[in-house]
Amino acid sequence: MTSPILLAIEDLTVSFDGFKAVDGLNLYVERNEVRVVIGPNGAGKTTLLDLICGKTRASSGSIMFKNTELTKLAENQIVKAGVGRKFQTPSIYENLTVRENLQLSYPGGRTVFGSLFFKVTEKVTERVREVAGEIFLSDKLETSAGLLSHGQKQWLEIGMLLIQDPELLMLDEPVAGMSVSEREATADLLRRISNNRSVIVIEHDMDFVKDIANKVTVLHQGKLLAEGKMEDVQNNEKVIEVYLGH
């Protein structure tokens, strides 16, 4: 039987000149779960995503994704294993159209070598149409990405990850700077895409967290402070003291 746990992080620590940004962390994410990680600035949230995607190397501990130990892999190998990461600032090709951005992100088109021999087949075209519909950009396929609103750029980058069909998608503050209607649409998008993948979200907008989270993890000074349903976390006295009460 397939394990319900997709990602198992155990005793994960990373030190920078003696400062432990993540300190003995244990975290377990289930399949098809939306996990939101919250905590004050400097709690280790972005560092955690850096460790999972291989941008930062762990000092000790384990990051097991399915049956693969990620701490031993390079960043591109982690992507191939099925982990997608979106950073705070959208990294899209602003001078290309929405369609071209999605085509370039299709598996096989991402490397310089791959893009030289990449053919836009009917299968690619169909997948681009499908993803554009998911991210509310069906009518923007021929629009230059630089002309999109801030929220649409965020959606495009999510689409550029979705087209690779990762089993784990990690998003760092995806709704920062979005309008209320864009935030609501993004919540709907994340609920839908978690039907067949796990999503880890770092977020400060508590209303958005309530809308999307199956479970909330609270970090403080690189350690796990609390974990559970949003209402339980909100009523946790330690959490109120270090974070929500500020």
Steps between C-alpha positions, in 0.01 A plus 500: 500500500624852419604695808274798579816699583653666192768704678668404829741751654683371807743676734580755227759761599691765308755733659641822356813601693366332813147644465242224459247628244319165517553303819412130541178530298259209447225551241278251317288597198235262367402441140241749361541727803523879509746578781550864596814602688473820703719680753662837566776635275820303558312187612669288228206468259676588172813316614285188539391523134863568398602178677225291338582621147878469548582873477644473853679192635396352834759480779329183625172311485288341228256618232330190360275559197318176418797259520767753403738681737506857365795623706731298272362636170578807288224757435426375147476141626249611766287664228515177298395304810174701501554811716405845363581831673365850446695787655354825640574700183356353179778374270328503164626600154337843470588548132330172401127427476313300760488211251877512443570509875291187550653323197854571625412351838367178351730205589762484224495870422664637813869440427695687232570167328138389541360824359716467185324175410166569666200446271162647583287192440122472532557345842697809613239736354219315678686502833570875465128565437405284798740675741406847370138417586598390850687826570229732357711605200321330207425836341858629555697232315624745232559784751857595588565386858638845585153650443326276755386632838707403806248230593493359147881480500481296821244268337719463191795390710279249682393378153864467394546262793170317445588420141789288636245309713693498831373284786607767751449869425653763731384863491658789689242773578298445180232764575726788613391813314185341354153655497223339708344336191841366389560359850163322492574358153844383618344321799265322258796411274702350787206296626452357149863420429536320835259233372797318350808652667621639831551874542715678760425872533681768701257780572436798729139568395299318770167522316662330201655237730153422642365460147756246380677315781434137589764540769709794627859474623634787713877555506685715753879543507542203268300260719149358483284707737156357424313300238139415423177644364494879459250551784716294739814692403321835540397409853843368601640730769862458389405596143300802617797612705768478229306568184129564466496745791753730335 
